[in-house]
């Protein structure tokens, strides 16, 4: 900065927010040099690996059905979010968009971990192993490898964000924030498995369970969005109390679902099917698909997982009130 009598002229300004050597945050520095720093290179790796993944799958036409669509959506979503983050940070527009930049990148990265991890597991199980050796299978295997690379790169960024000493982080980088990302993601996977209305149609109790998944997902997304747009002050009560109340409500709702869903899906007394062999769709299952009984089981397991997540969230949030 040079100073002359009566005037102040800024000739160079650099603002850094991180404390690890070489890990200066891209959230402030809007220049091309940011791409050659470790965090910038890591995001370029995320961009490249997700792009190669969905490009290989699309070029080889190596996806079909709901599971294939989920994987393709996951890779495209991760690529798009990483691209948006890079464009905003390199152009220095963080202060001009209505988002909390302490929360937005870590939220997208956390979703990137979960989406890429799920796709790296679901895609080879439901698709790759059914492909004959040849052109399409080679593309599918390569796509799986790049999906795993993307997952590792997203995990690395989350770890850097959470563990750097003295770093300034937002709510979404804390344990409750990460749990809410996980809870909303698990709900999305549940929606994937219950996309066939046959699993709950004509049974009011099972429709209640679907309503529970939807209500809790909406409430969780509301808390995430309030933090992303930095509007927690619009809540008429202390936000920590609001979060605890929402989480407790979700615990109660999921407790009903963890009892009712398996009971009505697997108990013969409630017209369920306790054995997999009783489901004709599993005996004559088509490749690249998940039969109805397996979907029921997956939803039961995921309901338990999400209940545990909400309980942990409630216990942790309750200690902070």
C-alpha positions in Angstrom: 0.0 0.0 0.0 1.4 3.4 -1.0 0.3 6.7 0.7 0.6 10.2 -0.7 -0.6 13.4 1.1 -4.4 13.5 1.0 -4.8 10.2 -0.9 -4.6 6.5 -0.2 -4.0 4.1 -3.1 -4.2 0.3 -2.7 -1.7 -1.4 -4.9 -1.8 -4.9 -3.6 -4.2 -6.7 -1.3 -3.9 -10.3 -0.1 -6.1 -11.8 2.6 -5.6 -15.3 3.9 -7.8 -17.3 6.3 -6.2 -20.6 6.9 -3.4 -21.6 9.2 -1.8 -24.6 7.6 1.1 -23.9 5.2 -0.1 -24.0 1.7 -3.7 -24.5 2.7 -4.8 -20.9 2.3 -8.6 -20.8 1.8 -9.9 -20.1 -1.6 -12.8 -18.3 0.0 -11.0 -15.0 0.0 -8.3 -15.0 -2.6 -9.9 -14.6 -6.0 -7.0 -15.3 -8.4 -5.8 -18.1 -10.7 -2.9 -18.8 -8.4 -5.3 -20.3 -5.9 -5.6 -23.4 -8.2 -2.0 -24.4 -7.6 -2.4 -24.5 -3.9 -3.2 -27.9 -2.2 -6.9 -27.1 -1.6 -7.2 -25.8 -5.2 -5.5 -28.9 -6.6 -7.7 -31.1 -4.5 -10.8 -29.5 -5.9 -9.5 -29.9 -9.4 -9.0 -33.6 -8.7 -12.6 -33.8 -7.5 -13.7 -32.0 -10.7 -11.7 -34.2 -13.0 -12.5 -37.5 -11.3 -16.3 -37.0 -11.2 -16.3 -35.7 -14.7 -14.4 -38.8 -15.9 -16.7 -41.0 -14.0 -20.0 -39.9 -15.5 -18.4 -39.4 -18.9 -17.2 -43.0 -19.0 -20.5 -44.4 -17.8 -22.4 -42.2 -20.3 -20.1 -43.1 -23.2 -20.3 -46.8 -22.5 -24.0 -46.6 -21.8 -23.2 -48.6 -18.7 -26.2 -47.6 -16.5 -29.9 -48.3 -16.3 -32.7 -48.5 -13.8 -33.2 -46.6 -10.6 -29.8 -47.6 -9.1 -27.9 -46.6 -12.2 -29.8 -43.3 -12.3 -28.9 -42.7 -8.7 -25.2 -43.2 -9.4 -25.3 -41.0 -12.4 -27.1 -38.3 -10.5 -24.6 -38.5 -7.7 -21.6 -38.0 -9.9 -23.2 -35.1 -11.8 -24.3 -33.5 -8.6 -20.8 -33.6 -7.1 -19.2 -32.3 -10.3 -21.7 -29.4 -10.5 -21.3 -28.4 -6.8 -17.5 -28.5 -7.1 -17.5 -26.5 -10.3 -19.8 -23.8 -8.7 -17.5 -23.5 -5.7 -14.4 -23.1 -7.9 -16.1 -20.5 -10.1 -17.4 -18.4 -7.2 -14.1 -18.6 -5.3 -11.9 -17.8 -8.3 -14.1 -14.9 -9.2 -14.2 -13.6 -5.7 -18.0 -13.4 -5.5 -18.4 -14.9 -2.1 -19.6 -11.7 -0.5 -22.1 -11.1 -3.3 -24.2 -14.2 -3.0 -26.7 -14.8 -0.2 -24.8 -17.8 1.3 -22.6 -18.3 4.3 -19.3 -19.2 2.8 -18.2 -20.8 6.1 -20.9 -23.4 5.6 -21.6 -23.8 1.9 -18.3 -25.5 0.8 -18.1 -27.9 3.7 -21.8 -28.8 3.2 -21.2 -29.6 -0.5 -18.0 -31.5 0.2 -19.7 -33.6 2.9 -22.5 -34.5 0.5 -19.8 -35.3 -2.1 -18.3 -37.8 0.3 -21.6 -39.6 0.9 -22.8 -39.5 -2.7 -19.5 -40.8 -4.2 -19.2 -43.4 -1.4 -22.7 -44.7 -2.0 -22.2 -44.8 -5.8 -18.8 -46.5 -5.5 -20.6 -49.3 -3.6 -24.0 -49.4 -5.4 -22.7 -49.2 -8.9 -20.4 -52.3 -8.9 -22.9 -54.4 -6.9 -26.0 -53.6 -9.0 -24.4 -53.1 -12.4 -20.7 -53.9 -13.0 -20.8 -57.5 -11.9 -23.6 -58.3 -14.4 -21.7 -56.9 -17.4 -20.0 -59.3 -19.8 -16.2 -58.7 -20.3 -15.7 -56.2 -23.0 -15.9 -52.5 -23.9 -18.8 -51.6 -21.6 -17.4 -53.5 -18.6 -14.0 -51.8 -19.0 -15.7 -48.4 -19.0 -17.7 -49.3 -15.9 -14.7 -50.6 -14.0 -12.7 -47.4 -14.8 -15.7 -45.3 -13.8 -15.8 -47.1 -10.4 -12.1 -46.5 -9.9 -12.5 -42.7 -10.6 -15.5 -42.6 -8.3 -13.4 -44.0 -5.5 -10.7 -41.4 -6.2 -13.4 -38.7 -6.0 -14.6 -40.1 -2.7 -11.1 -40.0 -1.2 -10.5 -36.5 -2.4 -13.8 -35.3 -0.8 -12.9 -37.1 2.5 -9.5 -35.4 2.4 -11.1 -31.9 2.1 -13.5 -32.6 4.9 -10.7 -33.7 7.1 -8.6 -30.6 6.3 -11.5 -28.3 7.1 -12.3 -29.9 10.4 -8.9 -30.6 11.8 -6.8 -27.6 10.9 -5.8 -25.9 14.2 -7.2 -22.4 14.8 -9.3 -22.5 11.7 -12.6 -20.6 11.6 -15.4 -23.0 10.7 -19.2 -22.7 10.4 -22.0 -24.7 12.0 -22.0 -27.3 9.2 -18.4 -28.3 10.0 -19.4 -29.2 13.5 -20.6 -32.6 14.7 -24.3 -31.6 14.7 -23.9 -30.0 11.2 -22.2 -33.2 9.8 -24.9 -35.3 11.4 -27.6 -33.3 9.7 -25.9 -33.8 6.3 -25.8 -37.5 7.0 -29.4 -37.7 8.2 -30.7 -35.9 5.0 -28.5 -38.2 2.8 -29.8 -41.4 4.4 -33.4 -40.1 3.9 -32.6 -39.6 0.2 -31.4 -43.2 0.0 -34.6 -44.4 1.7 -36.6 -42.4 -0.9 -34.6 -44.2 -3.6 -35.6 -47.7 -2.2 -39.2 -46.8 -1.7 -39.6 -45.3 -5.2 -41.8 -48.2 -6.0 -45.2 -47.4 -4.4 -45.9 -51.2 -4.2 -43.9 -51.3 -0.9 -46.4 -49.2 1.0 -49.4 -48.6 -1.1 -52.8 -49.5 0.4 -51.4 -49.9 3.9 -52.0 -46.8 6.0 -49.3 -47.7 8.6 -46.6 -48.0 6.0 -47.8 -44.7 4.4 -47.3 -43.2 7.8 -43.7 -44.4 7.8 -43.2 -42.8 4.4 -44.7 -39.6 5.8 -42.2 -39.8 8.7 -39.3 -40.0 6.3 -40.6 -37.0 4.4 -41.3 -34.9 7.4 -38.0 -35.5 9.1 -36.1 -34.9 5.8 -37.9 -31.5 5.3 -37.2 -30.5 8.9 -33.5 -31.4 8.6 -33.2 -29.6 5.3 -34.8 -26.5 6.8 -32.1 -26.4 9.5 -29.4 -26.8 6.9 -30.8 -24.1 4.6 -31.2 -21.7 7.5 -27.4 -22.1 8.2 -26.5 -21.9 4.5 -28.3 -18.6 4.0 -27.3 -17.3 7.4 -30.9 -16.7 8.5 -30.9 -18.5 11.9 -32.0 -15.2 13.5 -35.5 -15.5 12.0 -36.3 -18.3 14.4 -38.3 -16.7 17.3 -36.5 -18.8 19.9 -32.8 -19.5 20.5 -31.6 -21.4 17.5 -29.9 -24.1 19.7 -33.3 -24.7 21.4 -35.0 -24.9 18.0 -32.4 -27.5 16.8 -32.9 -29.6 19.9 -36.7 -29.5 19.5 -36.5 -30.5 15.9 -34.1 -33.3 16.5 -36.2 -34.6 19.4 -39.3 -34.6 17.2 -37.4 -36.6 14.5 -36.3 -39.1 17.2 -39.9 -39.7 18.2 -41.1 -40.0 14.6 -38.3 -42.4 13.6 -39.0 -44.5 16.7 -42.5 -45.2 15.3 -41.1 -46.0 11.9 -38.4 -48.4 13.2 -41.2 -50.4 14.9 -44.0 -50.3 12.3 -42.0 -50.7 9.0 -40.3 -54.0 9.8 -43.5 -55.3 11.6 -45.7 -54.7 8.6 -43.1 -55.7 6.0 -41.8 -59.0 7.5 -44.4 -60.3 10.0 -46.9 -62.8 8.5 -49.4 -61.7 11.1 -49.5 -58.3 9.3 -49.4 -59.7 5.8 -45.6 -59.4 5.5 -43.0 -61.7 4.0 -40.5 -62.9 6.6 -38.5 -64.9 4.1 -36.8 -63.7 0.9 -37.9 -66.8 -1.0 -41.5 -65.7 -0.6 -40.9 -62.8 -2.9 -41.3 -63.7 -6.5 -39.4 -60.6 -7.6 -36.3 -61.9 -5.8 -36.5 -65.4 -7.4 -36.6 -64.0 -10.9 -34.7 -60.8 -10.3 -33.5 -58.9 -13.4 -29.9 -57.7 -13.5 -29.3 -54.1 -12.5 -32.3 -54.1 -10.2 -33.1 -54.6 -6.5 -36.0 -56.9 -5.7 -38.9 -55.8 -3.5 -37.9 -57.8 -0.4 -34.3 -56.4 -0.6 -35.7 -52.9 -0.8 -37.9 -53.5 2.3 -34.8 -54.8 4.2 -32.7 -51.9 3.1 -35.3 -49.4 4.3 -35.5 -51.1 7.6 -31.7 -51.0 8.1 -31.5 -47.4 7.0 -34.4 -46.4 9.3 -32.4 -47.8 12.2 -29.3 -46.0 11.0 -31.0 -42.7 10.8 -32.7 -43.2 14.2 -29.2 -43.7 15.7 -28.0 -40.6 13.9 -30.9 -38.4 15.2 -30.4 -39.8 18.7 -26.7 -38.9 18.6 -27.6 -35.5 17.2 -30.1 -34.9 20.0 -27.7 -36.0 22.8 -24.9 -33.8 21.4 -27.2 -30.8 20.8 -28.8 -31.2 24.3 -25.5 -30.9 26.0 -24.9 -27.5 24.1 -28.2 -25.9 25.1 
